[in-house]
Amino acid sequence: MLFCPKCLSILVPKPSAKGFLSCSNCNYKSKSSEDLVIKEILKVPKSREIEVVEKRVDSLPKTEEECPKCHHKEAYFWTIQTRAGDEAETRFFECIKCKNRWRAYK
């Protein structure tokens, strides 16, 4: 960390002074244009870390629907309004066995 020789504030990079450090307090500019590397190391406590879970959690409901690919007779399903509000919603399916996805219009 470098400090301003005039007012002792921290010198920071500014976009207008490319390659130079500037003082935000008194507008002092450093004389050297060395390659600057700015790093910030964050230490996150274990209690705040995000756990990545690779296991798929199947929370969708199941129905008896035949998969067009493997002909398994059970699939997950969900519905989405894909067209105008006065038309029926679209049903989407995913085969439990082969994970093939397809849709059915009502």
N, C-alpha and C positions, 0 to 999 in steps of 0.2 A: 504494500500500500504506500503510495507516495502522497506527500503533503505539500501544500502551497508554501513557498518560502516567505511570502508576504503576510498572509493571514492565518496560516497553519490549518486551513480547511483541507479536506480530502480532495485530491485531484481525480477527476472522472473524465471518461471519454465523451466527446460531444460529436454529433454527426457533422456539424459545421467545421470542426477542426479535425479533419481526418488524419489519423496517425499521431495526433498530439493529445496530451491530457490537459484539461482546463479546470480552473477553479470556478465553481458555481457562485462563489461569494464575491470575489474581486475581479473575475475575468482574466486572471493570469493564465498564460499558455506555456506549457513546458517547451524547452528549446530542442529536445531530442525527439526524433520521429522513429523511435525503435518499434519493432513489431510488438504489439501489445497483446497479451493473452489475459482474458478476464475469466476467472473460474468462480463458481459458487458451489460449495459442497453442502448439501442438506442432510442432516441426520434426522431420520424419521424414527420415532420410538416404535418398538414392536407392536404396541397397542394400536397404532395408527396405520400400520401396513395393510395393504389390500391383498387378500389371499386369492390366487388364481386357481380356480377349480376346473379341472379338465373333464370331470364326469358330467354327463348330460343329465339334467333333472327333468324327467318327463312329467310335466304338470298338465298336459292337455288331456281332455277327455277321450275315451276310446269308443269306437262304434264298430258294428259289423258291416264292413265295406270291403269288397274284393279288390285287391291290387291288380291293376292291368298288366304289371310287369311280371310278378312272381306268383300271382293268384292266391296269395295269403288272404285270409278272410277277416283280418282285424286291422284297424288303422286308427291313428289319432285324427282328430278333426278340429277345425276352427272356422269361423265365418267372418267375412269382411264385406262391407258395402262398397262394391267396386263400380257400380253404375249409378244412375239417378236414384234419388231417395224414394221414388214411388215404385221402383222395381225391386225384385227379390234380391237378397244378398247372395254372394258367391260362397260356396262351401269348399274349403281346401282340406285335403287329406294327405297323411303321410303314413306309409306302410310301416308297421311295427317291426317287420322282419328285415326288409331290404332298404328302408328309408326313402323309397321312391315317393315323389310328391306329384299330386294331380289335383285338378279342380272339377267341381260339378256345379252346373247352374240349375237353379230351381225353376 
